Amino acid sequence: MTSGVAARYATAVFELAREGGSIEKVEADLAAIEAALAESPELREMISSPVFSRQDTVNAVRAIADRMGLGLEVKNTLALMASNRRL
């Protein structure tokens, strides 16, 4: 993902977190996702492989976010990014 696109997503997540008073939760959620990606080559493959349809990737990201207990800001942002093939 280009840095301009990444910056727009990051700004949007930060603004949502700030408005919702959940900056610390979002920070913890993003750290958890970072750790999961570092530990799981299967997860990295699933979110980056064109073999999976956009909808399959969105569904998988939502299921993983639910299982991890991620907040709505991060869950919905990840789903949007998956839908736009920006993960």
Phi and psi restraints in degrees (range 20) as a CNS / XPLOR table:
assign (resid 1 and name C) (resid 2 and name N)
       (resid 2 and name CA) (resid 2 and name C) 1.0 -70.4 20.0 2
assign (resid 2 and name N) (resid 2 and name CA)
       (resid 2 and name C) (resid 3 and name N) 1.0 155.1 20.0 2
assign (resid 2 and name C) (resid 3 and name N)
       (resid 3 and name CA) (resid 3 and name C) 1.0 -64.5 20.0 2
assign (resid 3 and name N) (resid 3 and name CA)
       (resid 3 and name C) (resid 4 and name N) 1.0 -31.4 20.0 2
assign (resid 3 and name C) (resid 4 and name N)
       (resid 4 and name CA) (resid 4 and name C) 1.0 -64.6 20.0 2
assign (resid 4 and name N) (resid 4 and name CA)
       (resid 4 and name C) (resid 5 and name N) 1.0 -43.3 20.0 2
assign (resid 4 and name C) (resid 5 and name N)
       (resid 5 and name CA) (resid 5 and name C) 1.0 -67.1 20.0 2
assign (resid 5 and name N) (resid 5 and name CA)
       (resid 5 and name C) (resid 6 and name N) 1.0 -44.6 20.0 2
assign (resid 5 and name C) (resid 6 and name N)
       (resid 6 and name CA) (resid 6 and name C) 1.0 -60.2 20.0 2
assign (resid 6 and name N) (resid 6 and name CA)
       (resid 6 and name C) (resid 7 and name N) 1.0 -40.5 20.0 2
assign (resid 6 and name C) (resid 7 and name N)
       (resid 7 and name CA) (resid 7 and name C) 1.0 -64.3 20.0 2
assign (resid 7 and name N) (resid 7 and name CA)
       (resid 7 and name C) (resid 8 and name N) 1.0 -37.4 20.0 2
assign (resid 7 and name C) (resid 8 and name N)
       (resid 8 and name CA) (resid 8 and name C) 1.0 -66.0 20.0 2
assign (resid 8 and name N) (resid 8 and name CA)
       (resid 8 and name C) (resid 9 and name N) 1.0 -44.0 20.0 2
assign (resid 8 and name C) (resid 9 and name N)
       (resid 9 and name CA) (resid 9 and name C) 1.0 -63.7 20.0 2
assign (resid 9 and name N) (resid 9 and name CA)
       (resid 9 and name C) (resid 10 and name N) 1.0 -43.7 20.0 2
assign (resid 9 and name C) (resid 10 and name N)
       (resid 10 and name CA) (resid 10 and name C) 1.0 -62.2 20.0 2
assign (resid 10 and name N) (resid 10 and name CA)
       (resid 10 and name C) (resid 11 and name N) 1.0 -42.8 20.0 2
assign (resid 10 and name C) (resid 11 and name N)
       (resid 11 and name CA) (resid 11 and name C) 1.0 -63.3 20.0 2
assign (resid 11 and name N) (resid 11 and name CA)
       (resid 11 and name C) (resid 12 and name N) 1.0 -42.6 20.0 2
assign (resid 11 and name C) (resid 12 and name N)
       (resid 12 and name CA) (resid 12 and name C) 1.0 -62.6 20.0 2
assign (resid 12 and name N) (resid 12 and name CA)
       (resid 12 and name C) (resid 13 and name N) 1.0 -44.5 20.0 2
assign (resid 12 and name C) (resid 13 and name N)
       (resid 13 and name CA) (resid 13 and name C) 1.0 -63.9 20.0 2
assign (resid 13 and name N) (resid 13 and name CA)
       (resid 13 and name C) (resid 14 and name N) 1.0 -42.7 20.0 2
assign (resid 13 and name C) (resid 14 and name N)
       (resid 14 and name CA) (resid 14 and name C) 1.0 -61.8 20.0 2
assign (resid 14 and name N) (resid 14 and name CA)
       (resid 14 and name C) (resid 15 and name N) 1.0 -44.3 20.0 2
assign (resid 14 and name C) (resid 15 and name N)
       (resid 15 and name CA) (resid 15 and name C) 1.0 -62.7 20.0 2
assign (resid 15 and name N) (resid 15 and name CA)
       (resid 15 and name C) (resid 16 and name N) 1.0 -42.8 20.0 2
assign (resid 15 and name C) (resid 16 and name N)
       (resid 16 and name CA) (resid 16 and name C) 1.0 -61.1 20.0 2
assign (resid 16 and name N) (resid 16 and name CA)
       (resid 16 and name C) (resid 17 and name N) 1.0 -43.8 20.0 2
assign (resid 16 and name C) (resid 17 and name N)
       (resid 17 and name CA) (resid 17 and name C) 1.0 -65.6 20.0 2
assign (resid 17 and name N) (resid 17 and name CA)
       (resid 17 and name C) (resid 18 and name N) 1.0 -41.2 20.0 2
assign (resid 17 and name C) (resid 18 and name N)
       (resid 18 and name CA) (resid 18 and name C) 1.0 -64.3 20.0 2
assign (resid 18 and name N) (resid 18 and name CA)
       (resid 18 and name C) (resid 19 and name N) 1.0 -46.5 20.0 2
assign (resid 18 and name C) (resid 19 and name N)
       (resid 19 and name CA) (resid 19 and name C) 1.0 -62.9 20.0 2
assign (resid 19 and name N) (resid 19 and name CA)
       (resid 19 and name C) (resid 20 and name N) 1.0 -36.6 20.0 2
assign (resid 19 and name C) (resid 20 and name N)
       (resid 20 and name CA) (resid 20 and name C) 1.0 -88.6 20.0 2
assign (resid 20 and name N) (resid 20 and name CA)
       (resid 20 and name C) (resid 21 and name N) 1.0 -1.7 20.0 2
assign (resid 20 and name C) (resid 21 and name N)
       (resid 21 and name CA) (resid 21 and name C) 1.0 65.5 20.0 2
assign (resid 21 and name N) (resid 21 and name CA)
       (resid 21 and name C) (resid 22 and name N) 1.0 32.6 20.0 2
assign (resid 21 and name C) (resid 22 and name N)
       (resid 22 and name CA) (resid 22 and name C) 1.0 -124.2 20.0 2
assign (resid 22 and name N) (resid 22 and name CA)
       (resid 22 and name C) (resid 23 and name N) 1.0 31.7 20.0 2
assign (resid 22 and name C) (resid 23 and name N)
       (resid 23 and name CA) (resid 23 and name C) 1.0 -59.1 20.0 2
assign (resid 23 and name N) (resid 23 and name CA)
       (resid 23 and name C) (resid 24 and name N) 1.0 -43.3 20.0 2
assign (resid 23 and name C) (resid 24 and name N)
       (resid 24 and name CA) (resid 24 and name C) 1.0 -65.1 20.0 2
assign (resid 24 and name N) (resid 24 and name CA)
       (resid 24 and name C) (resid 25 and name N) 1.0 -39.3 20.0 2
assign (resid 24 and name C) (resid 25 and name N)
       (resid 25 and name CA) (resid 25 and name C) 1.0 -65.4 20.0 2
assign (resid 25 and name N) (resid 25 and name CA)
       (resid 25 and name C) (resid 26 and name N) 1.0 -44.6 20.0 2
assign (resid 25 and name C) (resid 26 and name N)
       (resid 26 and name CA) (resid 26 and name C) 1.0 -62.9 20.0 2
assign (resid 26 and name N) (resid 26 and name CA)
       (resid 26 and name C) (resid 27 and name N) 1.0 -41.9 20.0 2
assign (resid 26 and name C) (resid 27 and name N)
       (resid 27 and name CA) (resid 27 and name C) 1.0 -60.2 20.0 2
assign (resid 27 and name N) (resid 27 and name CA)
       (resid 27 and name C) (resid 28 and name N) 1.0 -43.9 20.0 2
assign (resid 27 and name C) (resid 28 and name N)
       (resid 28 and name CA) (resid 28 and name C) 1.0 -65.9 20.0 2
assign (resid 28 and name N) (resid 28 and name CA)
       (resid 28 and name C) (resid 29 and name N) 1.0 -40.8 20.0 2
assign (resid 28 and name C) (resid 29 and name N)
       (resid 29 and name CA) (resid 29 and name C) 1.0 -62.2 20.0 2
assign (resid 29 and name N) (resid 29 and name CA)
       (resid 29 and name C) (resid 30 and name N) 1.0 -43.9 20.0 2
assign (resid 29 and name C) (resid 30 and name N)
       (resid 30 and name CA) (resid 30 and name C) 1.0 -66.0 20.0 2
assign (resid 30 and name N) (resid 30 and name CA)
       (resid 30 and name C) (resid 31 and name N) 1.0 -36.2 20.0 2
assign (resid 30 and name C) (resid 31 and name N)
       (resid 31 and name CA) (resid 31 and name C) 1.0 -65.2 20.0 2
assign (resid 31 and name N) (resid 31 and name CA)
       (resid 31 and name C) (resid 32 and name N) 1.0 -38.4 20.0 2
assign (resid 31 and name C) (resid 32 and name N)
       (resid 32 and name CA) (resid 32 and name C) 1.0 -65.5 20.0 2
assign (resid 32 and name N) (resid 32 and name CA)
       (resid 32 and name C) (resid 33 and name N) 1.0 -41.9 20.0 2
assign (resid 32 and name C) (resid 33 and name N)
       (resid 33 and name CA) (resid 33 and name C) 1.0 -64.3 20.0 2
assign (resid 33 and name N) (resid 33 and name CA)
       (resid 33 and name C) (resid 34 and name N) 1.0 -43.3 20.0 2
assign (resid 33 and name C) (resid 34 and name N)
       (resid 34 and name CA) (resid 34 and name C) 1.0 -58.7 20.0 2
assign (resid 34 and name N) (resid 34 and name CA)
       (resid 34 and name C) (resid 35 and name N) 1.0 -43.5 20.0 2
assign (resid 34 and name C) (resid 35 and name N)
       (resid 35 and name CA) (resid 35 and name C) 1.0 -65.8 20.0 2
assign (resid 35 and name N) (resid 35 and name CA)
       (resid 35 and name C) (resid 36 and name N) 1.0 -42.2 20.0 2
assign (resid 35 and name C) (resid 36 and name N)
       (resid 36 and name CA) (resid 36 and name C) 1.0 -62.2 20.0 2
assign (resid 36 and name N) (resid 36 and name CA)
       (resid 36 and name C) (resid 37 and name N) 1.0 -41.4 20.0 2
assign (resid 36 and name C) (resid 37 and name N)
       (resid 37 and name CA) (resid 37 and name C) 1.0 -66.3 20.0 2
assign (resid 37 and name N) (resid 37 and name CA)
       (resid 37 and name C) (resid 38 and name N) 1.0 -37.4 20.0 2
assign (resid 37 and name C) (resid 38 and name N)
       (resid 38 and name CA) (resid 38 and name C) 1.0 -67.3 20.0 2
assign (resid 38 and name N) (resid 38 and name CA)
       (resid 38 and name C) (resid 39 and name N) 1.0 -32.5 20.0 2
assign (resid 38 and name C) (resid 39 and name N)
       (resid 39 and name CA) (resid 39 and name C) 1.0 -91.3 20.0 2
assign (resid 39 and name N) (resid 39 and name CA)
       (resid 39 and name C) (resid 40 and name N) 1.0 -16.6 20.0 2
assign (resid 39 and name C) (resid 40 and name N)
       (resid 40 and name CA) (resid 40 and name C) 1.0 -125.8 20.0 2
assign (resid 40 and name N) (resid 40 and name CA)
       (resid 40 and name C) (resid 41 and name N) 1.0 101.3 20.0 2
assign (resid 40 and name C) (resid 41 and name N)
       (resid 41 and name CA) (resid 41 and name C) 1.0 -63.6 20.0 2
assign (resid 41 and name N) (resid 41 and name CA)
       (resid 41 and name C) (resid 42 and name N) 1.0 -29.4 20.0 2
assign (resid 41 and name C) (resid 42 and name N)
       (resid 42 and name CA) (resid 42 and name C) 1.0 -64.9 20.0 2
assign (resid 42 and name N) (resid 42 and name CA)
       (resid 42 and name C) (resid 43 and name N) 1.0 -41.4 20.0 2
assign (resid 42 and name C) (resid 43 and name N)
       (resid 43 and name CA) (resid 43 and name C) 1.0 -64.5 20.0 2
assign (resid 43 and name N) (resid 43 and name CA)
       (resid 43 and name C) (resid 44 and name N) 1.0 -44.6 20.0 2
assign (resid 43 and name C) (resid 44 and name N)
       (resid 44 and name CA) (resid 44 and name C) 1.0 -59.4 20.0 2
assign (resid 44 and name N) (resid 44 and name CA)
       (resid 44 and name C) (resid 45 and name N) 1.0 -42.1 20.0 2
assign (resid 44 and name C) (resid 45 and name N)
       (resid 45 and name CA) (resid 45 and name C) 1.0 -65.3 20.0 2
assign (resid 45 and name N) (resid 45 and name CA)
       (resid 45 and name C) (resid 46 and name N) 1.0 -43.9 20.0 2
assign (resid 45 and name C) (resid 46 and name N)
       (resid 46 and name CA) (resid 46 and name C) 1.0 -60.9 20.0 2
assign (resid 46 and name N) (resid 46 and name CA)
       (resid 46 and name C) (resid 47 and name N) 1.0 -41.3 20.0 2
assign (resid 46 and name C) (resid 47 and name N)
       (resid 47 and name CA) (resid 47 and name C) 1.0 -81.8 20.0 2
assign (resid 47 and name N) (resid 47 and name CA)
       (resid 47 and name C) (resid 48 and name N) 1.0 -14.5 20.0 2
assign (resid 47 and name C) (resid 48 and name N)
       (resid 48 and name CA) (resid 48 and name C) 1.0 -110.3 20.0 2
assign (resid 48 and name N) (resid 48 and name CA)
       (resid 48 and name C) (resid 49 and name N) 1.0 -10.7 20.0 2
assign (resid 48 and name C) (resid 49 and name N)
       (resid 49 and name CA) (resid 49 and name C) 1.0 -81.1 20.0 2
assign (resid 49 and name N) (resid 49 and name CA)
       (resid 49 and name C) (resid 50 and name N) 1.0 130.1 20.0 2
assign (resid 49 and name C) (resid 50 and name N)
       (resid 50 and name CA) (resid 50 and name C) 1.0 -74.1 20.0 2
assign (resid 50 and name N) (resid 50 and name CA)
       (resid 50 and name C) (resid 51 and name N) 1.0 -6.1 20.0 2
assign (resid 50 and name C) (resid 51 and name N)
       (resid 51 and name CA) (resid 51 and name C) 1.0 -65.4 20.0 2
assign (resid 51 and name N) (resid 51 and name CA)
       (resid 51 and name C) (resid 52 and name N) 1.0 -34.5 20.0 2
assign (resid 51 and name C) (resid 52 and name N)
       (resid 52 and name CA) (resid 52 and name C) 1.0 -85.9 20.0 2
assign (resid 52 and name N) (resid 52 and name CA)
       (resid 52 and name C) (resid 53 and name N) 1.0 138.5 20.0 2
assign (resid 52 and name C) (resid 53 and name N)
       (resid 53 and name CA) (resid 53 and name C) 1.0 -67.9 20.0 2
assign (resid 53 and name N) (resid 53 and name CA)
       (resid 53 and name C) (resid 54 and name N) 1.0 162.1 20.0 2
assign (resid 53 and name C) (resid 54 and name N)
       (resid 54 and name CA) (resid 54 and name C) 1.0 -58.0 20.0 2
assign (resid 54 and name N) (resid 54 and name CA)
       (resid 54 and name C) (resid 55 and name N) 1.0 -44.1 20.0 2
assign (resid 54 and name C) (resid 55 and name N)
       (resid 55 and name CA) (resid 55 and name C) 1.0 -65.9 20.0 2
assign (resid 55 and name N) (resid 55 and name CA)
       (resid 55 and name C) (resid 56 and name N) 1.0 -39.5 20.0 2
assign (resid 55 and name C) (resid 56 and name N)
       (resid 56 and name CA) (resid 56 and name C) 1.0 -61.1 20.0 2
assign (resid 56 and name N) (resid 56 and name CA)
       (resid 56 and name C) (resid 57 and name N) 1.0 -41.6 20.0 2
assign (resid 56 and name C) (resid 57 and name N)
       (resid 57 and name CA) (resid 57 and name C) 1.0 -66.0 20.0 2
assign (resid 57 and name N) (resid 57 and name CA)
       (resid 57 and name C) (resid 58 and name N) 1.0 -43.6 20.0 2
assign (resid 57 and name C) (resid 58 and name N)
       (resid 58 and name CA) (resid 58 and name C) 1.0 -59.6 20.0 2
assign (resid 58 and name N) (resid 58 and name CA)
       (resid 58 and name C) (resid 59 and name N) 1.0 -47.2 20.0 2
assign (resid 58 and name C) (resid 59 and name N)
       (resid 59 and name CA) (resid 59 and name C) 1.0 -61.1 20.0 2
assign (resid 59 and name N) (resid 59 and name CA)
       (resid 59 and name C) (resid 60 and name N) 1.0 -42.0 20.0 2
assign (resid 59 and name C) (resid 60 and name N)
       (resid 60 and name CA) (resid 60 and name C) 1.0 -65.9 20.0 2
assign (resid 60 and name N) (resid 60 and name CA)
       (resid 60 and name C) (resid 61 and name N) 1.0 -43.1 20.0 2
assign (resid 60 and name C) (resid 61 and name N)
       (resid 61 and name CA) (resid 61 and name C) 1.0 -62.3 20.0 2
assign (resid 61 and name N) (resid 61 and name CA)
       (resid 61 and name C) (resid 62 and name N) 1.0 -43.2 20.0 2
assign (resid 61 and name C) (resid 62 and name N)
       (resid 62 and name CA) (resid 62 and name C) 1.0 -63.1 20.0 2
assign (resid 62 and name N) (resid 62 and name CA)
       (resid 62 and name C) (resid 63 and name N) 1.0 -42.7 20.0 2
assign (resid 62 and name C) (resid 63 and name N)
       (resid 63 and name CA) (resid 63 and name C) 1.0 -64.5 20.0 2
assign (resid 63 and name N) (resid 63 and name CA)
       (resid 63 and name C) (resid 64 and name N) 1.0 -42.7 20.0 2
assign (resid 63 and name C) (resid 64 and name N)
       (resid 64 and name CA) (resid 64 and name C) 1.0 -64.6 20.0 2
assign (resid 64 and name N) (resid 64 and name CA)
       (resid 64 and name C) (resid 65 and name N) 1.0 -43.5 20.0 2
assign (resid 64 and name C) (resid 65 and name N)
       (resid 65 and name CA) (resid 65 and name C) 1.0 -61.5 20.0 2
assign (resid 65 and name N) (resid 65 and name CA)
       (resid 65 and name C) (resid 66 and name N) 1.0 -41.4 20.0 2
assign (resid 65 and name C) (resid 66 and name N)
       (resid 66 and name CA) (resid 66 and name C) 1.0 -62.6 20.0 2
assign (resid 66 and name N) (resid 66 and name CA)
       (resid 66 and name C) (resid 67 and name N) 1.0 -46.8 20.0 2
assign (resid 66 and name C) (resid 67 and name N)
       (resid 67 and name CA) (resid 67 and name C) 1.0 -62.6 20.0 2
assign (resid 67 and name N) (resid 67 and name CA)
       (resid 67 and name C) (resid 68 and name N) 1.0 -34.6 20.0 2
assign (resid 67 and name C) (resid 68 and name N)
       (resid 68 and name CA) (resid 68 and name C) 1.0 -82.1 20.0 2
assign (resid 68 and name N) (resid 68 and name CA)
       (resid 68 and name C) (resid 69 and name N) 1.0 -10.5 20.0 2
assign (resid 68 and name C) (resid 69 and name N)
       (resid 69 and name CA) (resid 69 and name C) 1.0 74.2 20.0 2
assign (resid 69 and name N) (resid 69 and name CA)
       (resid 69 and name C) (resid 70 and name N) 1.0 30.4 20.0 2
assign (resid 69 and name C) (resid 70 and name N)
       (resid 70 and name CA) (resid 70 and name C) 1.0 -72.8 20.0 2
assign (resid 70 and name N) (resid 70 and name CA)
       (resid 70 and name C) (resid 71 and name N) 1.0 149.5 20.0 2
assign (resid 70 and name C) (resid 71 and name N)
       (resid 71 and name CA) (resid 71 and name C) 1.0 -71.4 20.0 2
assign (resid 71 and name N) (resid 71 and name CA)
       (resid 71 and name C) (resid 72 and name N) 1.0 165.4 20.0 2
assign (resid 71 and name C) (resid 72 and name N)
       (resid 72 and name CA) (resid 72 and name C) 1.0 -61.5 20.0 2
assign (resid 72 and name N) (resid 72 and name CA)
       (resid 72 and name C) (resid 73 and name N) 1.0 -37.6 20.0 2
assign (resid 72 and name C) (resid 73 and name N)
       (resid 73 and name CA) (resid 73 and name C) 1.0 -58.4 20.0 2
assign (resid 73 and name N) (resid 73 and name CA)
       (resid 73 and name C) (resid 74 and name N) 1.0 -48.2 20.0 2
assign (resid 73 and name C) (resid 74 and name N)
       (resid 74 and name CA) (resid 74 and name C) 1.0 -73.2 20.0 2
assign (resid 74 and name N) (resid 74 and name CA)
       (resid 74 and name C) (resid 75 and name N) 1.0 -44.3 20.0 2
assign (resid 74 and name C) (resid 75 and name N)
       (resid 75 and name CA) (resid 75 and name C) 1.0 -57.8 20.0 2
assign (resid 75 and name N) (resid 75 and name CA)
       (resid 75 and name C) (resid 76 and name N) 1.0 -49.5 20.0 2
assign (resid 75 and name C) (resid 76 and name N)
       (resid 76 and name CA) (resid 76 and name C) 1.0 -68.9 20.0 2
assign (resid 76 and name N) (resid 76 and name CA)
       (resid 76 and name C) (resid 77 and name N) 1.0 -35.6 20.0 2
assign (resid 76 and name C) (resid 77 and name N)
       (resid 77 and name CA) (resid 77 and name C) 1.0 -66.2 20.0 2
assign (resid 77 and name N) (resid 77 and name CA)
       (resid 77 and name C) (resid 78 and name N) 1.0 -43.9 20.0 2
assign (resid 77 and name C) (resid 78 and name N)
       (resid 78 and name CA) (resid 78 and name C) 1.0 -62.5 20.0 2
assign (resid 78 and name N) (resid 78 and name CA)
       (resid 78 and name C) (resid 79 and name N) 1.0 -40.1 20.0 2
assign (resid 78 and name C) (resid 79 and name N)
       (resid 79 and name CA) (resid 79 and name C) 1.0 -64.4 20.0 2
assign (resid 79 and name N) (resid 79 and name CA)
       (resid 79 and name C) (resid 80 and name N) 1.0 -42.1 20.0 2
assign (resid 79 and name C) (resid 80 and name N)
       (resid 80 and name CA) (resid 80 and name C) 1.0 -62.9 20.0 2
assign (resid 80 and name N) (resid 80 and name CA)
       (resid 80 and name C) (resid 81 and name N) 1.0 -44.2 20.0 2
assign (resid 80 and name C) (resid 81 and name N)
       (resid 81 and name CA) (resid 81 and name C) 1.0 -62.9 20.0 2
assign (resid 81 and name N) (resid 81 and name CA)
       (resid 81 and name C) (resid 82 and name N) 1.0 -39.1 20.0 2
assign (resid 81 and name C) (resid 82 and name N)
       (resid 82 and name CA) (resid 82 and name C) 1.0 -64.6 20.0 2
assign (resid 82 and name N) (resid 82 and name CA)
       (resid 82 and name C) (resid 83 and name N) 1.0 -42.3 20.0 2
assign (resid 82 and name C) (resid 83 and name N)
       (resid 83 and name CA) (resid 83 and name C) 1.0 -62.3 20.0 2
assign (resid 83 and name N) (resid 83 and name CA)
       (resid 83 and name C) (resid 84 and name N) 1.0 -34.4 20.0 2
assign (resid 83 and name C) (resid 84 and name N)
       (resid 84 and name CA) (resid 84 and name C) 1.0 -92.6 20.0 2
assign (resid 84 and name N) (resid 84 and name CA)
       (resid 84 and name C) (resid 85 and name N) 1.0 6.8 20.0 2
assign (resid 84 and name C) (resid 85 and name N)
       (resid 85 and name CA) (resid 85 and name C) 1.0 55.2 20.0 2
assign (resid 85 and name N) (resid 85 and name CA)
       (resid 85 and name C) (resid 86 and name N) 1.0 47.3 20.0 2
assign (resid 85 and name C) (resid 86 and name N)
       (resid 86 and name CA) (resid 86 and name C) 1.0 -115.2 20.0 2
assign (resid 86 and name N) (resid 86 and name CA)
       (resid 86 and name C) (resid 87 and name N) 1.0 12.9 20.0 2
